[in-house]
Amino acid sequence: MSDKRYDVIFSGKLGEGVAVDQVKANVARLFKVEVAKVERLFSGSPVVLKKAVDGATAKKYMLAMKKAGAICEARLAKPAAAPAQTAAP
């Protein structure tokens, strides 16, 4: 079983022939929020939607966003830094 973790990222890319206002409405409905709350996703800058999820979860989010008209990508998550060890006194 793979223990790879992925970040699901949206950079504002839309499906072919889809209007941005419709995609915003679809994404708002998907996340059960007001359209105004999804505006920041469409800034053109990459936005991490989910951090460090397994491959199946990443695919699930990407598929849901694709159905809403938004194209996401999954990038291999950077490993979390290990907590610093302190020397015993």
CNS distance restraints for C-alpha pairs under 8 A (distance, minus, plus):
assign (resid   3 and name CA) (resid  54 and name CA) 7.18 0.50 0.50
assign (resid   4 and name CA) (resid  54 and name CA) 6.41 0.50 0.50
assign (resid   4 and name CA) (resid  55 and name CA) 7.17 0.50 0.50
assign (resid   4 and name CA) (resid  76 and name CA) 7.24 0.50 0.50
assign (resid   4 and name CA) (resid  77 and name CA) 7.87 0.50 0.50
assign (resid   5 and name CA) (resid  52 and name CA) 4.70 0.50 0.50
assign (resid   5 and name CA) (resid  53 and name CA) 5.08 0.50 0.50
assign (resid   5 and name CA) (resid  54 and name CA) 4.89 0.50 0.50
assign (resid   5 and name CA) (resid  55 and name CA) 6.66 0.50 0.50
assign (resid   5 and name CA) (resid  76 and name CA) 6.07 0.50 0.50
assign (resid   5 and name CA) (resid  77 and name CA) 5.43 0.50 0.50
assign (resid   6 and name CA) (resid  51 and name CA) 6.58 0.50 0.50
assign (resid   6 and name CA) (resid  52 and name CA) 4.75 0.50 0.50
assign (resid   6 and name CA) (resid  53 and name CA) 5.17 0.50 0.50
assign (resid   6 and name CA) (resid  54 and name CA) 6.13 0.50 0.50
assign (resid   6 and name CA) (resid  55 and name CA) 6.55 0.50 0.50
assign (resid   6 and name CA) (resid  58 and name CA) 6.58 0.50 0.50
assign (resid   6 and name CA) (resid  74 and name CA) 5.84 0.50 0.50
assign (resid   6 and name CA) (resid  75 and name CA) 5.36 0.50 0.50
assign (resid   6 and name CA) (resid  76 and name CA) 4.50 0.50 0.50
assign (resid   6 and name CA) (resid  77 and name CA) 4.60 0.50 0.50
assign (resid   7 and name CA) (resid  48 and name CA) 6.48 0.50 0.50
assign (resid   7 and name CA) (resid  49 and name CA) 7.45 0.50 0.50
assign (resid   7 and name CA) (resid  50 and name CA) 5.61 0.50 0.50
assign (resid   7 and name CA) (resid  51 and name CA) 4.46 0.50 0.50
assign (resid   7 and name CA) (resid  52 and name CA) 5.18 0.50 0.50
assign (resid   7 and name CA) (resid  53 and name CA) 6.48 0.50 0.50
assign (resid   7 and name CA) (resid  58 and name CA) 7.33 0.50 0.50
assign (resid   7 and name CA) (resid  74 and name CA) 5.52 0.50 0.50
assign (resid   7 and name CA) (resid  75 and name CA) 5.31 0.50 0.50
assign (resid   7 and name CA) (resid  76 and name CA) 6.31 0.50 0.50
assign (resid   7 and name CA) (resid  77 and name CA) 5.35 0.50 0.50
assign (resid   8 and name CA) (resid  48 and name CA) 5.77 0.50 0.50
assign (resid   8 and name CA) (resid  49 and name CA) 5.48 0.50 0.50
assign (resid   8 and name CA) (resid  50 and name CA) 5.13 0.50 0.50
assign (resid   8 and name CA) (resid  51 and name CA) 6.56 0.50 0.50
assign (resid   8 and name CA) (resid  58 and name CA) 6.03 0.50 0.50
assign (resid   8 and name CA) (resid  61 and name CA) 7.40 0.50 0.50
assign (resid   8 and name CA) (resid  62 and name CA) 7.26 0.50 0.50
assign (resid   8 and name CA) (resid  72 and name CA) 6.66 0.50 0.50
assign (resid   8 and name CA) (resid  73 and name CA) 5.77 0.50 0.50
assign (resid   8 and name CA) (resid  74 and name CA) 4.57 0.50 0.50
assign (resid   8 and name CA) (resid  75 and name CA) 6.60 0.50 0.50
assign (resid   9 and name CA) (resid  46 and name CA) 6.29 0.50 0.50
assign (resid   9 and name CA) (resid  47 and name CA) 5.51 0.50 0.50
assign (resid   9 and name CA) (resid  48 and name CA) 4.45 0.50 0.50
assign (resid   9 and name CA) (resid  49 and name CA) 5.69 0.50 0.50
assign (resid   9 and name CA) (resid  50 and name CA) 7.38 0.50 0.50
assign (resid   9 and name CA) (resid  72 and name CA) 5.51 0.50 0.50
assign (resid   9 and name CA) (resid  73 and name CA) 5.34 0.50 0.50
assign (resid   9 and name CA) (resid  74 and name CA) 6.15 0.50 0.50
assign (resid   9 and name CA) (resid  75 and name CA) 7.44 0.50 0.50
assign (resid  10 and name CA) (resid  41 and name CA) 7.11 0.50 0.50
assign (resid  10 and name CA) (resid  46 and name CA) 5.59 0.50 0.50
assign (resid  10 and name CA) (resid  47 and name CA) 5.31 0.50 0.50
assign (resid  10 and name CA) (resid  48 and name CA) 6.49 0.50 0.50
assign (resid  10 and name CA) (resid  49 and name CA) 6.89 0.50 0.50
assign (resid  10 and name CA) (resid  70 and name CA) 7.69 0.50 0.50
assign (resid  10 and name CA) (resid  71 and name CA) 6.74 0.50 0.50
assign (resid  10 and name CA) (resid  72 and name CA) 4.63 0.50 0.50
assign (resid  10 and name CA) (resid  73 and name CA) 6.63 0.50 0.50
assign (resid  11 and name CA) (resid  41 and name CA) 7.41 0.50 0.50
assign (resid  11 and name CA) (resid  42 and name CA) 7.29 0.50 0.50
assign (resid  11 and name CA) (resid  44 and name CA) 5.67 0.50 0.50
assign (resid  11 and name CA) (resid  45 and name CA) 5.59 0.50 0.50
assign (resid  11 and name CA) (resid  46 and name CA) 4.14 0.50 0.50
assign (resid  11 and name CA) (resid  47 and name CA) 6.19 0.50 0.50
assign (resid  11 and name CA) (resid  72 and name CA) 7.10 0.50 0.50
assign (resid  12 and name CA) (resid  41 and name CA) 6.66 0.50 0.50
assign (resid  12 and name CA) (resid  42 and name CA) 5.00 0.50 0.50
assign (resid  12 and name CA) (resid  43 and name CA) 6.95 0.50 0.50
assign (resid  12 and name CA) (resid  44 and name CA) 5.25 0.50 0.50
assign (resid  12 and name CA) (resid  45 and name CA) 7.32 0.50 0.50
assign (resid  12 and name CA) (resid  46 and name CA) 7.39 0.50 0.50
assign (resid  12 and name CA) (resid  70 and name CA) 7.20 0.50 0.50
assign (resid  12 and name CA) (resid  71 and name CA) 7.55 0.50 0.50
assign (resid  13 and name CA) (resid  70 and name CA) 6.12 0.50 0.50
assign (resid  13 and name CA) (resid  71 and name CA) 5.41 0.50 0.50
assign (resid  13 and name CA) (resid  72 and name CA) 7.46 0.50 0.50
assign (resid  14 and name CA) (resid  18 and name CA) 6.66 0.50 0.50
assign (resid  14 and name CA) (resid  20 and name CA) 7.35 0.50 0.50
assign (resid  14 and name CA) (resid  23 and name CA) 7.71 0.50 0.50
assign (resid  14 and name CA) (resid  69 and name CA) 5.75 0.50 0.50
assign (resid  14 and name CA) (resid  70 and name CA) 4.55 0.50 0.50
assign (resid  14 and name CA) (resid  71 and name CA) 5.50 0.50 0.50
assign (resid  15 and name CA) (resid  66 and name CA) 7.17 0.50 0.50
assign (resid  15 and name CA) (resid  69 and name CA) 5.03 0.50 0.50
assign (resid  15 and name CA) (resid  70 and name CA) 5.81 0.50 0.50
assign (resid  15 and name CA) (resid  71 and name CA) 6.21 0.50 0.50
assign (resid  18 and name CA) (resid  22 and name CA) 7.21 0.50 0.50
assign (resid  18 and name CA) (resid  23 and name CA) 7.04 0.50 0.50
assign (resid  18 and name CA) (resid  69 and name CA) 6.35 0.50 0.50
assign (resid  19 and name CA) (resid  23 and name CA) 6.38 0.50 0.50
assign (resid  20 and name CA) (resid  24 and name CA) 6.14 0.50 0.50
assign (resid  21 and name CA) (resid  25 and name CA) 6.29 0.50 0.50
assign (resid  22 and name CA) (resid  26 and name CA) 6.11 0.50 0.50
assign (resid  23 and name CA) (resid  27 and name CA) 6.02 0.50 0.50
assign (resid  23 and name CA) (resid  68 and name CA) 5.86 0.50 0.50
assign (resid  23 and name CA) (resid  69 and name CA) 5.35 0.50 0.50
assign (resid  23 and name CA) (resid  70 and name CA) 6.54 0.50 0.50
assign (resid  24 and name CA) (resid  28 and name CA) 6.05 0.50 0.50
assign (resid  24 and name CA) (resid  35 and name CA) 6.24 0.50 0.50
assign (resid  24 and name CA) (resid  38 and name CA) 6.60 0.50 0.50
assign (resid  24 and name CA) (resid  39 and name CA) 7.37 0.50 0.50
assign (resid  25 and name CA) (resid  29 and name CA) 6.20 0.50 0.50
assign (resid  25 and name CA) (resid  35 and name CA) 5.84 0.50 0.50
assign (resid  26 and name CA) (resid  30 and name CA) 6.11 0.50 0.50
assign (resid  26 and name CA) (resid  68 and name CA) 5.12 0.50 0.50
assign (resid  26 and name CA) (resid  69 and name CA) 7.59 0.50 0.50
assign (resid  27 and name CA) (resid  31 and name CA) 6.20 0.50 0.50
assign (resid  27 and name CA) (resid  35 and name CA) 7.94 0.50 0.50
assign (resid  27 and name CA) (resid  38 and name CA) 7.17 0.50 0.50
assign (resid  27 and name CA) (resid  65 and name CA) 7.01 0.50 0.50
assign (resid  27 and name CA) (resid  68 and name CA) 5.91 0.50 0.50
assign (resid  27 and name CA) (resid  70 and name CA) 7.95 0.50 0.50
assign (resid  28 and name CA) (resid  32 and name CA) 5.69 0.50 0.50
assign (resid  28 and name CA) (resid  33 and name CA) 5.06 0.50 0.50
assign (resid  28 and name CA) (resid  34 and name CA) 5.73 0.50 0.50
assign (resid  28 and name CA) (resid  35 and name CA) 5.14 0.50 0.50
assign (resid  28 and name CA) (resid  37 and name CA) 7.50 0.50 0.50
assign (resid  28 and name CA) (resid  38 and name CA) 6.15 0.50 0.50
assign (resid  29 and name CA) (resid  33 and name CA) 6.41 0.50 0.50
assign (resid  29 and name CA) (resid  34 and name CA) 7.73 0.50 0.50
assign (resid  30 and name CA) (resid  64 and name CA) 7.84 0.50 0.50
assign (resid  30 and name CA) (resid  68 and name CA) 7.65 0.50 0.50
assign (resid  33 and name CA) (resid  37 and name CA) 6.48 0.50 0.50
assign (resid  33 and name CA) (resid  38 and name CA) 7.71 0.50 0.50
assign (resid  34 and name CA) (resid  38 and name CA) 7.29 0.50 0.50
assign (resid  35 and name CA) (resid  39 and name CA) 6.81 0.50 0.50
assign (resid  38 and name CA) (resid  42 and name CA) 7.39 0.50 0.50
assign (resid  39 and name CA) (resid  43 and name CA) 7.20 0.50 0.50
assign (resid  41 and name CA) (resid  45 and name CA) 7.85 0.50 0.50
assign (resid  41 and name CA) (resid  46 and name CA) 7.90 0.50 0.50
assign (resid  41 and name CA) (resid  47 and name CA) 6.28 0.50 0.50
assign (resid  50 and name CA) (resid  58 and name CA) 7.81 0.50 0.50
assign (resid  51 and name CA) (resid  77 and name CA) 7.27 0.50 0.50
assign (resid  52 and name CA) (resid  77 and name CA) 5.56 0.50 0.50
assign (resid  53 and name CA) (resid  57 and name CA) 6.04 0.50 0.50
assign (resid  53 and name CA) (resid  58 and name CA) 6.16 0.50 0.50
assign (resid  54 and name CA) (resid  58 and name CA) 6.25 0.50 0.50
assign (resid  55 and name CA) (resid  59 and name CA) 6.20 0.50 0.50
assign (resid  56 and name CA) (resid  60 and name CA) 6.20 0.50 0.50
assign (resid  57 and name CA) (resid  61 and name CA) 6.31 0.50 0.50
assign (resid  58 and name CA) (resid  62 and name CA) 6.16 0.50 0.50
assign (resid  58 and name CA) (resid  74 and name CA) 6.48 0.50 0.50
assign (resid  59 and name CA) (resid  63 and name CA) 6.01 0.50 0.50
assign (resid  59 and name CA) (resid  74 and name CA) 7.96 0.50 0.50
assign (resid  60 and name CA) (resid  64 and name CA) 6.21 0.50 0.50
assign (resid  61 and name CA) (resid  65 and name CA) 6.13 0.50 0.50
assign (resid  62 and name CA) (resid  66 and name CA) 6.04 0.50 0.50
assign (resid  62 and name CA) (resid  71 and name CA) 7.18 0.50 0.50
assign (resid  62 and name CA) (resid  72 and name CA) 5.58 0.50 0.50
assign (resid  62 and name CA) (resid  73 and name CA) 6.86 0.50 0.50
assign (resid  62 and name CA) (resid  74 and name CA) 7.79 0.50 0.50
assign (resid  63 and name CA) (resid  67 and name CA) 6.21 0.50 0.50
assign (resid  64 and name CA) (resid  68 and name CA) 6.40 0.50 0.50
assign (resid  65 and name CA) (resid  69 and name CA) 6.32 0.50 0.50
assign (resid  65 and name CA) (resid  70 and name CA) 5.17 0.50 0.50
assign (resid  65 and name CA) (resid  71 and name CA) 6.45 0.50 0.50
assign (resid  65 and name CA) (resid  72 and name CA) 6.93 0.50 0.50
assign (resid  66 and name CA) (resid  70 and name CA) 4.98 0.50 0.50
assign (resid  66 and name CA) (resid  71 and name CA) 5.34 0.50 0.50
assign (resid  66 and name CA) (resid  72 and name CA) 7.32 0.50 0.50
